[in-house]
Amino acid sequence: MMKLCTATLASARQGTAVPSYDRTTVRPGIVHIGMGNFHRAHQAVYLDRLLTRDPTARDFGLVGVNLLEQDERLARVMAGQDRLYTVLERHEDGTTAARIVGSIVDNLWAPDGTEPIIRALADPRTRIVTLTITEGGYCQDPVTGEVDLAEPGLQADLAHPRAPVTAFGYLAEGLRRRRSASIAPFTVLSCDNVIGNGDLARSVLLAFVTALDPGLAEWVATNVAFPNAMVDRITPRTSAADVDEAEAATGLRDDAPVPCEPFTQWVVEDTFPSGRPSWEMVGVQMVDDVRPFELMKLRLINAGHQTIAYAGALLGHEFGWQACADPTVRRLLQHYLEHEGIHTVGTVPGVDLHAYCDSVVERFSNPRIPDTMARLCNQSSTMLSTFLLPVARDLLRDGRDLHAVATVVACWTRFVRERRDEHGRPLELVDTRSDDLHIRATRDDPLALIRGNPIFAGLDDDPRFVEVYTRILHDMGRLGVRRAIDDVLASAA
């Protein structure tokens, strides 16, 4: 067995796509905070493809940054493999395309030291900083939208700004050093699944920096660009089977391969005052306004995942594709997409939304993408409030039915209350608000989980939502989850 690294790259099996460019000529130009599977299957792959076509892209090599203690293994593996790794693009017909990606030129792990990360951010060669720090990394109240400066990480960074722990603390210190050295700022490009991710990144950073240094905040507000972006590619966690498959496909041992679906999309607002790679050469859509695309993705893909998550878990499914193969869950997803979610999206340039909805069902149904129900149910308070509940509010505003949305919330309620599926098997609730949810779940009140719950503001006292939700929840207790979902879909048809 040969381990994947620079010295063994030429030994990769025929049919494996490998970097055709000289990696020693690729210079750091983009720092990415939050290097995980999604980034490695998405932004890093786009750059890898571009490096084979455009010599000027060699000024934009990626420096991957991980901030969390749990990221140690990935950081160590990537360093030991010379930042090379395998992407396994799995097609529904049973074929897999293996690609070894070489666009990451360095990787840094914060517990090894903050200074190398800050130096990378302050480096004049760094022109873009990209983020995948998850929705929770923005320290934003999901109801008010206000930045929570009392969040412990931000408080720590305000107290010790030269030794940051959060992404925004690092951004602030990197920008402070650049300003002091009269170096042009980098562009901050959020690649997280939140509406207006660039606008949100700007508001969080400005709120933090204003509390830290008003003069720096003024400089950031005037000089730093925060383009919005939409990203899309289903990327499950890596399993031991993925490691074995990567070795079988390439002939090289890779301890950090990334499985993903064939579909990929990246839409970016074209605002990069310090320059950017020619991403459009490899299929990135550079546009003036990302909002229609991001709304489509958040309301149909991300909210679609919420639609299958709790129903699928309650009915005993382990993976998303199994839930989509279940006729009840599949009908719930199709009804949500075609009769509820689609009506809150509006017009998207160049996109047939009905065909897009069909593609969502097809993508979720790919049995070679083992996206677990546990992952889809993870951090449910944040996921519901970010993706699905805005749909409910828009449907109520427009006087439309919301049977599917109310059904999803009822399934979530049973998931939180029962913590067992219909077969009696335990379900794990992983949620930053789990203590509050547990207290609510013990109350003998069908509205306990939503009444007064800030993520349901405007819904918990709307009689149209409450009536449908409580009826469905009652029927689930009386008839069981499957029968109750089938009945509500029959009545809504």
Steps between C-alpha positions, in 0.01 A plus 500: 500500500632843402389805692365795303760778488697698245757224452236235419265713291641370170409146612126568509302247300396573146164676492574711808504872432816650653637856503654567158656827618823549690387541862832659594405802290166555679525787747262571790235758413182380674465413868205276578369482858307184578671241283280192502342260257274754333778746424723220373224369271393844378717814499828305498382288206403804294847645556666167422321491165592860430869439574511254212369764259613844611860577604389821672303291750834398653494821702192372685610181673295407805617513862255291702438605861330296772416665831338224705655234724305226321668592172838365610479170316416660165772761545761234577395273215498782246847615609629142478365462147653824371146646495393251231172311531251305289151612402265207429223624272231235525249456221165329544586247225764350729807665351744714698733765361814538713689828495809587702487870585812712539375857539558518878862611546506527880280422797506645851336383822437769761602298809847470343526880523300806405792696355542298175131553423517872566813526287322325214210747528737796510712371210476747206458199268170412670227670301195296602390334825221246461286358781309181571441537873135375503193702583580497871842658443345840430381557859170640377168487683277297264193711580625857533796464265714691749865405554550341841816666628446321831586170330795356698735477202444861399535610860834318520615670180397843627702437816803357315487623138860399422424135585163440329292185517210579263504552124398863548772557755754372249355713220517810721861444601607420144335817373647706785849391402436573134370848580803571721734389220307691230412173326174485303233292674393155388147425379288293741297236312257300713408160358250404772136411453337816631303766320721794411810324631729783391274762656487293820877459512533876462251579777662256744853620430402867523311446826803323646757748371291800608507365856874442465631801307263754340778634277566154359126450458478814286789377284335156458164654412660717234751260348405133548271323249260228615345341188206266545522146366291186458664158529353156443635147511388215723809380685458231768746430776791273412469136612747213523339358185584823316866463597500145360323610182748782441790257533337250266433772242837675510741237633608750768407512868311822575384541859285804420304440179176688434187331360256724314223506243564590134297823522682819594410868477664824607347842435706802608438874506781646291646751748874440551694829510831322565454248219375143476557179304321464164250263661254541212738291285403192706126558535467745789215742430626855560193723534387843615233363737525164676175532695267312262742207482563481874128519578438214258765288665409580860125458450514188282823311581562590865134521600448183294752324721304613805186362338640147483711514817254459789240296313775270373655464846164425664424236239828327576720592205875537540581687179341776296473285188306238699258767616451612140430140398222490760177591314366704792812712547546539125143631459555741789817632334333531159200678646721741690714581196223536241221651709667696777874566474493592130245779561740684732795507259394730218671513161857373465683605180543209262346241734186288450394464863280195439792320337718613791250347745515172307879510522482548878303178539739320265807624687360408841417152366857411395578182702871557455491818709454365855389826659388395848175597665710584808685769303179637350341521847807659658450850653131493414420836663747678274403299191126555542532869578739561210342295224142389563327748731559797266305301241212463746494874563499580129221249431286651776571851374382398154193311625623160378462157655792363698406140570843361417686760709267443797551124460876544517469705819270234648754230412773711662284533813461122527872457432585734789234364736522128440867461400403161363392392156180314422682171567613605848862563408666803666558825311769743612420870529813704426409867540658799672153572643438144618461597868222746419337252262512226762327722758232595249450138395404398855201735507153358441418746228490428123642846437776478762783474248388796291310735733740768619788331319682790331569308178122470450429871550203601286395138451415386853212749521379478139173302509547370145834339583401388849181330378672292231799419720299386803266290285787318335680452832182358654454261205860379534429401860171337402589335168877483489739711296456329163121495502482860620732622224315301234168641618614864503649467151179341371296787642741760358507352149 
